[in-house]
Amino acid sequence: METDDIRAIRAVVRLARHLESAAHELNLAQYRVLAAVSDGDERASRVAARLALGKPTVSASVDALCRRGLLVRGPASDDHRAVCLRVTPDGEALLRAADAAMIRRLEAILARTPDAAAARAGLAQLAVGLDATADERARAGRR
């Protein structure tokens, strides 16, 4: 018998796949890295911690995004040994396009739910919990 928790987990996983297919030119890992850098996480180690991704996954995504001209690496202002990431104008444009496409996909799915407003609010609240969990893990030095 499927519990509400299992249904919720499976729905989130299915939703991730629907959103990834809407992002066209970006896979989900690349989208997540680009969005995290756009939101102010400039160091790859911080991106990995915030997104609960392994450093090899982040490195591969960063390399691919840099090759495509969507991200650039540069020295950190506070530590010249460290590398900071910045989203390029092309990266910002692609991120905005992916966001818009994923919003359209999410809206189409929400339109078929019994209470779209509650579902949207629940997802927003989930984001708060995910951010708090990422912050706790980062403070503890885990991903």
N, C-alpha and C positions, 0 to 999 in steps of 0.2 A: 504494500500500500504506500502510495506516494504522499509524503508529508508536505506541508506548506513550505518548510525550509528547503526540501529537495526541489520542489517546483520552482521556488525562487532562484536557487542556484542554477538550475538548468535553464531558466528563463534568461538570467544574466549572461550565461555562456552563449546562448543562442542569439541574444541581442548583440553581443560583441561581434559575432560573425556577420550579422546583418549590417551593422555599422561599418565593419571593415570592407565589406563588398561595396559600400557606397563611397568609400574614400578613393576609389579608382587607382590613382598613381602611387598611393602610399599603402604599405602593409601596416598592420595595427601597431607593431613595435616602432616603426618609423614615425607614424602619426603621433604616438605617445611621446617619443623623444622630442620631436619638433614642437609639440604643444608645451612640453615641460620647459624647454629652453625659451620659448616665446613667453611663458609665464614667469621667467626670471631665474630658473635653475641653470646657471651658467657652466657648472662643472659636471663632467660626465659622472663622477662618483656620486654627486648629489642627485643627478637624474636617475641613476641606477637605484639609489636608496629610496627615492620618492616613488618610483614606479614599481618597486619590488622586482626589478629585472636584474639578471646577472650582468656583471661587467662585460663579458664577451658579447652578449646580446646588444648592450648599449654601444659598445665599440663598433660592432658590425653595422648597426644602424647609423651611428655618427659617420663612419667612413662612407657609407652609401649616400647619405644626405650631403656630405661635403663634396663627393664626386659629382653629384647632380647640381651643385651650386646653391643648395637650399640652406646649408649651414656653413659657417666658417669658424676656424679655430684661431685663437689669438692669445697673447700673454695676458695673465690676470694682472690687474692693476695693483693688487696687494701682495702678490707673490709671483715673481717673474719665472719661477720654476714651474708654476701651475699653468694649465691651459684652460681658457674660457671659450665657451661656445656662444655664437650669436647667430640668429636667424637672419638670412639675407632677405632683401625685398622679394625675390622670387619665392623664397621659402614662406614668407608671410602671405603672399598671394595664394600659394598652393594650400597653405593651412586654412585660410579663409574659405577657399573653394571646398575643401574637404569638410570643414565644419558645416557649411551650408548644405552640402549633399547629405551629410549624416543627420542634420536637423530635419531635412525633408523626409528621410527614411524613418527617423524616430516619430515624426508627426504622423506618418502613414500607419505605423504600428499602434501608436496611442489612439488614433481615430477608431481603432477596432477593439479598444479595451472598454470595459464597463464604466470606468471612472478615470478618464484621461488625466484630469487635474490631480487626483490623488496619486496616480502612477508617476506623473512628472514630479510631484512634490517628494514622493518616496525616493526617486532617483537622486534628486537634489540633496536629500538628507543622507543618502548613502555616500555621496561625494564628501560630505562633512566627516563622516566616519572614516572613510578611506584616507582623507588628509590627516586626520588625527593619528590613525594607525601608522602612516608613513612617517610622521614627525616623531612618534615614539620609537619606531624602529631605527630611524636615523640617529636619534640621541643615544640609542643603545649600540650603535655601530653595526646593525644588521640590515639585511635587505628583506 
